[in-house]
Protein backbone atom coordinates (compact mmCIF):
# COMPACT_ATOMS: atom_id res chain seq x y z
CA UNK A 1 0.00 0.00 0.00
CA UNK A 2 1.24 3.46 -0.88
CA UNK A 3 2.44 5.69 1.97
CA UNK A 4 1.42 9.04 0.54
CA UNK A 5 2.71 11.16 3.42
CA UNK A 6 6.02 9.33 3.57
CA UNK A 7 6.42 9.45 -0.22
CA UNK A 8 5.70 13.18 -0.36
CA UNK A 9 8.08 13.99 2.48
CA UNK A 10 10.88 11.86 1.02
CA UNK A 11 10.52 13.46 -2.42
CA UNK A 12 10.56 16.97 -0.98
CA UNK A 13 13.61 16.29 1.14
CA UNK A 14 15.56 14.69 -1.72
CA UNK A 15 14.63 17.53 -4.09
CA UNK A 16 15.68 20.18 -1.57
CA UNK A 17 19.01 18.44 -0.94
CA UNK A 18 20.05 18.59 -4.61
CA UNK A 19 21.73 21.61 -6.18
CA UNK A 20 21.54 22.37 -9.93
CA UNK A 21 25.22 21.59 -10.41
CA UNK A 22 24.66 18.16 -8.83
CA UNK A 23 22.51 17.15 -11.81
CA UNK A 24 24.26 19.04 -14.60
CA UNK A 25 21.95 22.07 -14.63
CA UNK A 26 23.04 25.73 -14.63
CA UNK A 27 22.43 27.59 -11.36
CA UNK A 28 21.30 30.80 -12.98
CA UNK A 29 20.74 34.10 -11.21
CA UNK A 30 18.36 35.07 -8.42
CA UNK A 31 17.74 31.48 -7.32
CA UNK A 32 15.76 31.52 -4.10
CA UNK A 33 14.58 27.90 -4.07
CA UNK A 34 16.23 25.55 -1.59
CA UNK A 35 17.61 22.83 -3.83
CA UNK A 36 15.94 22.09 -7.15
CA UNK A 37 12.65 23.49 -8.40
CA UNK A 38 9.78 21.09 -9.01
CA UNK A 39 9.85 21.81 -12.73
CA UNK A 40 13.56 20.94 -12.84
CA UNK A 41 12.96 17.61 -11.13
CA UNK A 42 10.01 16.88 -13.41
CA UNK A 43 12.19 17.47 -16.48
CA UNK A 44 14.92 15.20 -15.08
CA UNK A 45 12.29 12.51 -14.44
CA UNK A 46 10.62 12.91 -17.88
CA UNK A 47 7.19 13.79 -16.54
CA UNK A 48 4.96 16.84 -16.28
CA UNK A 49 5.49 19.32 -13.48
CA UNK A 50 1.84 18.94 -12.46
CA UNK A 51 2.19 15.17 -12.06
CA UNK A 52 5.31 15.48 -9.92
CA UNK A 53 3.81 18.29 -7.83
CA UNK A 54 0.78 16.15 -7.01
CA UNK A 55 3.05 13.47 -5.57
CA UNK A 56 4.69 16.00 -3.26
CA UNK A 57 1.21 17.14 -2.19
CA UNK A 58 0.03 13.60 -1.39
CA UNK A 59 -2.41 13.59 -4.29
CA UNK A 60 -3.01 11.75 -7.56
CA UNK A 61 -3.06 8.03 -8.44
CA UNK A 62 -0.48 5.55 -7.28
CA UNK A 63 2.61 6.00 -9.50
CA UNK A 64 3.61 3.01 -11.60
CA UNK A 65 6.85 1.11 -11.10
CA UNK A 66 8.17 2.66 -14.32
CA UNK A 67 7.39 6.14 -13.03
CA UNK A 68 9.04 5.48 -9.67
CA UNK A 69 12.16 4.16 -11.43
CA UNK A 70 12.27 7.36 -13.49
CA UNK A 71 11.94 9.51 -10.37
CA UNK A 72 14.67 7.54 -8.58
CA UNK A 73 17.02 8.12 -11.50
CA UNK A 74 16.08 11.76 -11.95
CA UNK A 75 16.73 12.50 -8.27
CA UNK A 76 20.09 10.70 -8.42
CA UNK A 77 19.09 8.31 -5.64
CA UNK A 78 21.43 5.65 -4.33
CA UNK A 79 20.33 2.03 -4.70
CA UNK A 80 19.15 1.95 -1.06
CA UNK A 81 17.21 5.19 -1.54
CA UNK A 82 15.69 3.79 -4.72
CA UNK A 83 14.46 0.70 -2.89
CA UNK A 84 13.02 2.89 -0.11
CA UNK A 85 11.18 5.00 -2.70
CA UNK A 86 9.65 1.90 -4.30
CA UNK A 87 8.37 0.67 -0.94
CA UNK A 88 6.88 4.08 -0.07
CA UNK A 89 5.02 3.96 -3.40
CA UNK A 90 3.65 0.50 -2.59
CA UNK A 91 5.90 -1.53 -4.93
CA UNK A 92 8.54 -4.16 -4.47
CA UNK A 93 11.99 -2.84 -5.42
CA UNK A 94 13.53 -4.16 -8.66
CA UNK A 95 16.47 -6.54 -8.66
CA UNK A 96 19.91 -5.27 -7.79
CA UNK A 97 23.22 -6.12 -9.42
CA UNK A 98 23.78 -6.88 -13.09
CA UNK A 99 20.05 -7.02 -13.84
CA UNK A 100 19.49 -3.50 -12.51
CA UNK A 101 19.31 -0.49 -14.82
CA UNK A 102 19.47 2.06 -12.00
CA UNK A 103 22.60 4.14 -12.53
CA UNK A 104 24.57 5.03 -9.41
CA UNK A 105 24.66 8.73 -8.42
CA UNK A 106 28.45 8.72 -8.80
CA UNK A 107 28.36 7.66 -12.45
CA UNK A 108 25.56 10.14 -13.16
CA UNK A 109 27.50 13.00 -11.60
CA UNK A 110 30.50 12.22 -13.78
CA UNK A 111 28.39 11.94 -16.94
CA UNK A 112 26.62 15.23 -16.15
CA UNK A 113 30.02 16.94 -16.23
CA UNK A 114 30.93 15.54 -19.65
CA UNK A 115 28.63 17.66 -21.79
CA UNK A 116 31.52 18.51 -24.15
CA UNK A 117 32.83 14.93 -24.45
CA UNK A 118 31.35 11.81 -26.08
CA UNK A 119 30.40 9.47 -23.24
CA UNK A 120 27.85 6.78 -22.48
CA UNK A 121 26.79 4.46 -19.65
CA UNK A 122 26.05 0.88 -20.69
CA UNK A 123 25.12 -2.40 -19.03
CA UNK A 124 27.30 -5.49 -19.20
CA UNK A 125 25.23 -6.59 -22.22
CA UNK A 126 25.95 -3.35 -24.07
CA UNK A 127 22.57 -1.70 -23.47
CA UNK A 128 22.94 2.09 -23.49
CA UNK A 129 21.34 3.64 -20.41
CA UNK A 130 22.47 7.24 -20.80
CA UNK A 131 24.54 9.32 -23.24
CA UNK A 132 26.15 12.73 -23.07
CA UNK A 133 25.02 15.23 -25.74
CA UNK A 134 28.31 14.67 -27.60
CA UNK A 135 27.78 10.92 -27.32
CA UNK A 136 24.49 11.29 -29.16
CA UNK A 137 26.18 13.47 -31.78
CA UNK A 138 28.86 10.82 -32.32
CA UNK A 139 26.82 7.60 -32.48
CA UNK A 140 23.21 8.74 -32.63
CA UNK A 141 20.68 8.09 -29.87
CA UNK A 142 21.24 4.47 -28.86
CA UNK A 143 18.88 4.59 -25.85
CA UNK A 144 15.68 4.26 -27.89
CA UNK A 145 15.96 0.57 -28.75
CA UNK A 146 13.63 -1.95 -27.13
CA UNK A 147 13.86 -5.68 -26.42
CA UNK A 148 17.02 -7.60 -27.32
CA UNK A 149 17.94 -4.88 -29.85
CA UNK A 150 18.95 -2.68 -26.90
CA UNK A 151 22.15 -4.74 -26.75
CA UNK A 152 24.86 -3.48 -29.09
CA UNK A 153 26.25 -7.01 -29.40
CA UNK A 154 22.85 -8.35 -30.41
CA UNK A 155 22.42 -5.60 -33.01
CA UNK A 156 25.91 -6.32 -34.32
CA UNK A 157 24.77 -9.72 -35.56
CA UNK A 158 21.17 -8.87 -36.50
CA UNK A 159 21.21 -5.31 -37.87
CA UNK A 160 23.88 -4.70 -40.56
CA UNK A 161 23.51 -0.93 -40.21
CA UNK A 162 25.06 -1.16 -36.74
CA UNK A 163 28.43 -1.99 -38.30
CA UNK A 164 28.51 1.24 -40.29
CA UNK A 165 29.68 3.03 -37.14
CA UNK A 166 32.96 1.09 -37.13
CA UNK A 167 35.86 0.96 -39.58
CA UNK A 168 35.38 -2.08 -41.90
CA UNK A 169 38.87 -3.44 -41.14
CA UNK A 170 37.83 -3.83 -37.49
CA UNK A 171 34.62 -5.78 -38.14
CA UNK A 172 36.10 -9.29 -37.99
CA UNK A 173 37.72 -8.72 -34.60
CA UNK A 174 34.61 -7.01 -33.21
CA UNK A 175 32.47 -9.99 -34.22
CA UNK A 176 34.80 -12.31 -32.32
CA UNK A 177 34.89 -9.94 -29.34
CA UNK A 178 31.09 -9.70 -29.05
CA UNK A 179 30.68 -13.47 -29.28
CA UNK A 180 33.45 -14.09 -26.74
CA UNK A 181 32.10 -11.47 -24.35
CA UNK A 182 28.58 -12.89 -24.48
CA UNK A 183 29.96 -16.37 -23.78
CA UNK A 184 31.69 -15.14 -20.63
CA UNK A 185 28.64 -13.26 -19.36
CA UNK A 186 26.25 -16.14 -20.11
CA UNK A 187 28.54 -18.56 -18.27
CA UNK A 188 28.86 -16.20 -15.30
CA UNK A 189 25.12 -15.44 -15.04
CA UNK A 190 23.99 -18.98 -15.77
CA UNK A 191 20.99 -20.64 -17.48
CA UNK A 192 17.84 -18.54 -17.51
CA UNK A 193 19.76 -15.26 -17.49
CA UNK A 194 19.19 -12.56 -20.08
CA UNK A 195 22.64 -13.29 -21.48
CA UNK A 196 21.68 -16.94 -21.97
CA UNK A 197 18.48 -15.88 -23.76
CA UNK A 198 20.50 -13.62 -26.05
CA UNK A 199 22.72 -16.59 -26.91
CA UNK A 200 19.68 -18.67 -27.87
CA UNK A 201 18.28 -15.87 -30.00
CA UNK A 202 21.53 -15.26 -31.84
CA UNK A 203 22.15 -18.96 -32.44
CA UNK A 204 18.76 -19.05 -34.16
CA UNK A 205 19.18 -15.81 -36.11
CA UNK A 206 22.83 -15.41 -37.13
CA UNK A 207 24.98 -17.87 -39.07
CA UNK A 208 28.08 -15.79 -38.29
CA UNK A 209 27.33 -15.95 -34.56
CA UNK A 210 26.84 -19.74 -34.73
CA UNK A 211 30.23 -20.14 -36.38
CA UNK A 212 32.00 -17.92 -33.85
CA UNK A 213 30.17 -19.56 -30.93
CA UNK A 214 31.60 -22.92 -31.99
CA UNK A 215 35.12 -21.48 -31.61
CA UNK A 216 34.63 -21.13 -27.81
CA UNK A 217 36.76 -17.99 -27.62
CA UNK A 218 36.88 -15.99 -24.38
CA UNK A 219 39.04 -13.18 -23.04
CA UNK A 220 38.95 -10.87 -26.05
CA UNK A 221 38.98 -7.25 -24.96
CA UNK A 222 38.30 -4.06 -26.96
CA UNK A 223 41.30 -2.02 -28.00
CA UNK A 224 42.02 1.20 -26.13
CA UNK A 225 41.81 3.02 -29.45
CA UNK A 226 38.59 2.84 -31.48
CA UNK A 227 37.98 3.91 -35.05
CA UNK A 228 34.43 5.26 -35.35
CA UNK A 229 32.90 6.38 -38.63
CA UNK A 230 30.69 9.46 -38.51
CA UNK A 231 28.37 10.01 -41.53
CA UNK A 232 29.49 13.63 -41.94
CA UNK A 233 33.00 13.76 -40.49
CA UNK A 234 34.37 10.40 -41.59
CA UNK A 235 36.66 8.25 -39.43
CA UNK A 236 37.63 9.40 -35.95
CA UNK A 237 40.40 7.63 -34.03
CA UNK A 238 39.46 7.93 -30.36
CA UNK A 239 40.82 6.68 -27.07
CA UNK A 240 38.21 4.98 -24.89
CA UNK A 241 38.55 5.18 -21.12
CA UNK A 242 36.31 2.96 -18.99
CA UNK A 243 35.01 3.47 -15.47
CA UNK A 244 33.32 0.42 -13.92
CA UNK A 245 30.60 0.37 -11.27
CA UNK A 246 31.19 -3.13 -9.85
CA UNK A 247 27.93 -3.21 -7.87
CA UNK A 248 25.70 -2.65 -10.89
CA UNK A 249 28.07 -3.95 -13.61
CA UNK A 250 27.62 -0.66 -15.46
CA UNK A 251 30.40 0.91 -17.48
CA UNK A 252 31.00 4.55 -18.29
CA UNK A 253 32.82 4.93 -21.62
CA UNK A 254 34.53 8.27 -22.31
CA UNK A 255 35.90 8.97 -25.80
CA UNK A 256 38.74 11.45 -26.32
CA UNK A 257 41.20 12.33 -29.08
CA UNK A 258 44.88 13.25 -28.96
CA UNK A 259 45.13 17.08 -28.86
CA UNK A 260 46.25 18.49 -32.18
CA UNK A 261 45.29 15.38 -34.14
CA UNK A 262 42.85 15.32 -37.05
CA UNK A 263 40.36 13.43 -34.88
CA UNK A 264 40.65 16.12 -32.19
CA UNK A 265 39.66 18.75 -34.76
CA UNK A 266 36.76 16.55 -35.88
CA UNK A 267 35.50 16.36 -32.30
CA UNK A 268 35.43 20.16 -32.18
CA UNK A 269 33.32 20.16 -35.35
CA UNK A 270 31.12 17.45 -33.86
CA UNK A 271 30.33 19.71 -30.91
CA UNK A 272 29.08 22.37 -33.33
CA UNK A 273 27.03 19.86 -35.36
CA UNK A 274 25.50 18.40 -32.21
CA UNK A 275 24.55 21.83 -30.83
CA UNK A 276 22.92 22.80 -34.12
CA UNK A 277 20.82 19.63 -34.15
CA UNK A 278 19.70 20.10 -30.56
CA UNK A 279 18.68 23.65 -31.36
CA UNK A 280 16.74 22.52 -34.41
CA UNK A 281 14.91 19.84 -32.38
CA UNK A 282 13.88 22.07 -29.46
CA UNK A 283 10.62 23.48 -30.93
CA UNK A 284 9.38 19.95 -31.65
CA UNK A 285 10.04 18.53 -28.20
CA UNK A 286 7.08 17.48 -26.10
CA UNK A 287 6.42 19.28 -22.85
CA UNK A 288 6.40 16.08 -20.77
CA UNK A 289 4.00 13.31 -19.84
CA UNK A 290 2.32 12.02 -16.74
N, C-alpha and C positions, 0 to 999 in steps of 0.2 A: 504494500500500500504506500502511496506517495505521502511523504512528509512535507507538506507545502511550506510550513513555517521554517522548517530546517533547511529546505532547498533554497528558499528565498534568502535567508540569512547567509547561507554559505556562498551563494552567487554574489551577493552584495559585497561581502568581505573579500572575496577573491578579486572582484573587479576593482575595488578600492585599493588593493595592495599592489596592483600592476601600474607601472608608469608607461607612457607611450614608447619610450626607447626600449623597454623590455620586450616589446612585440613588434619592433621595426617601424613604428609610426613616428612622424615628426611631432615635437612637443607644441610648436606654435607659440603664439603670443597670447597673453591675457588668459591663461588657463587657470580657472578657479576650482575646477572639479578635483576632488581627492581621488587620485588614480585615473582610470579610464572612464570615458563617458559611455552611456548605454549604447549609443549609436555606433561607437567604435567597437565595442564588444560584439554587437550584432553583426557588423560587417566581418569581423574576424571569424565568427561562427557561421556565416553564410545564412543568415535568417533576417527577418524584418525586425526593426527596432521595436515595433509594437508587440511582437510575439515575445521577444526577450524581456521587455519591460513587464509584461503580464506575469512572467515567472517570478520576477523580483517582488511583485506585489501580491503573490500567493493566489493568482487567478489563472484562468484558462484551463484547457484540457491537460491531461497527463502527457508530458513529452515522450516521444518515442525513443527507443534505444538509439536509433540513428541520430536523432536530434541531440540526445545527451552526449553521445560520442563527439559530435561536432562542437558542442559547448566546451567539453573537457579539453579538446585540442585548441580551440580558440582562446581559452583562458590559460593556456600553457600549464595545465595541471600535471602534477607528478602522477605516477601510476597508482599510488595509494590514494591520492586525492580524487583521481578518476573513479576508482572503485567506490569511494565514499559518495560521490555525486550520483552514481548509478543507483546505489541503495536508497538515497534520499528520494530519488525519483520513482522508486518502487520497482526497480529492475535488478536482475542479477548481473554483476559485472562480467564483461567479456573475459576471455582467456588471456593470460599473461604469456610472456616469452615470445618465441618465434612466430606464433600464430597471431600475435597482437599487432594492430596497425596504429596504436597510440604512440606518437613520437614523444620522446622525452623532452622536457623543457630545455635541457642543456643543448641538445641538437637543434631545437627550434631557435634558440637565442643565437646560435652561431649562424644558422641559415639566414635569419633576419638581417644579419650584418653583412651579408654577401650580395647585396643588391647589384653591385657592379661586377660580379664574377659568376660564370656559369657554375651552378652547383645543384645537386639533387639529393634527396633522401630516398633510399630504396630498401625493400625487404630483402631477406636472404634469397628469395626467388626472383629478384629483379623487378618487383612491382614498385613503380614510382609513387611515393606518397606525397612528396612536396618538391617543387622546383623554385629556384630563384628566377627573377625576371630574365636574367641573362641565360639561364638554363633553358627556359622556354624559347628564347630567341635562337639558341644554338641547335636544339634538337626537336623543337616543336613541343606542344603540350602532350606529355606522355602520361598524364594522370587521368585522362578521360576514358581509358579502356575499361572494359568490364569482363568478368569471367576469367578464364585461363589466359586470354589475350592481354591481361594486365602484366603478365610476366614477359620481360624482354627476351628471355631464353625461349619461351614458347613461341613468341612471334617470330623469332629468328628462323625457326623451322617451318612455320605455317603461313607467314606473310612475307613474300619476297621483297616488298617495298621497305621492310625494316632494314634490309642490308644496304640500302642506298646511303645510309648515314655513315657507313664505314668504307675505308679504302678497299677496293676489290682484292688487292694482294694480301689483305689480312683476313679474308673471309674463311679460308680453310682452317686456319688456327682458331678463329673464333667459334666455328662450328664444333671443333673438338673440345674447346674450353667449356662451352655451354653444356655439352653432353656430359663431360667429366664432372663439372660442378653439380649438375642435377643428380648424378649418381651418388656423389658424396652426401648431399643433403637428404636424398631419399633413404639412404642407408642409415644416416644419423637419426632421422625422424621416424623411420619405421613404416611398416604396412599401415594403410589407412590414412597416412598423412597426405597433405595437399601435394607435397613433392612426389609421393608415390602415384597419386592420381595423374599428375602431369606426365609422368613417365608412361603410364598406360595410354594416355591420350596421344602422345607423340609417337609411340610405337605403332599405333593404329593409323596415324595420319602422315608420317614422314618417312620415306624410304631412306633418306640421308641419315636421319636420327637412328633408325634401326641398325644401319651399318656401323655407325659410330658407337652405338650402345654395345654392340657385340665385341668391340675392341677392349672394353673394360678399363678405359683410361681413367685415372684420378690424379689429383695434384697439379693440374694445369692452372696457372694463375695469369691474370691479365698483365700485360706489359705496363710499366710506369708511364710510358709515352703512348698516346692514342692518336690515330689519324682519323679525324672526323671530316665528313664531306658536307659542307653547307650548300644549299641550292643556289645561293647568290654569290658567296664568297669563295667557293671551292674548298680545297683541302686545308684543314688547320691541324698542325702538329701540337698537341697539348699534353702537358704533364697532368696526371691524375693523382691527387692525394686523397687518402681514405681515412675517415675517422669512424671507428666502430663503437656502437653501443652494445656491449655484450649481453645486457639483460634482455633487450628486445630483438637482438640480431639485426638491427638496422644499421645501414652504412650511409655516411655522408660523403659523397664524391664532390671534390672541388677541382675544377679544371683551370689551369693557368698556362701561360705561354712565356717563353724566355724573353725578357725585355730586349727590345731592339730587333727581334726576329720578324719575319714576314707574318707569322701567325699572330704575334703580339699586335701588329698593326691591324690585322683582320679582326681581332677581338675588339679593338677600339671602334672599328666600323660597325661591328655587330651590336655594340651598345647603342649606336645611333639608329640602326635599323629597328632594333627592338623597341626603343622609345617611340619611334614614329608609329609602329604598329599598335602599341598600347594606346597612344593618343587617338588613332583612327578608330579603335574599338570602343572607346569610352562612351560615346553617345548611344551605342546599341546595347550596353550592358543593362541587365535587369536590376531592379532596385532591391531585390532580396525576396525571400519566400519564408513562409511560416511552416 
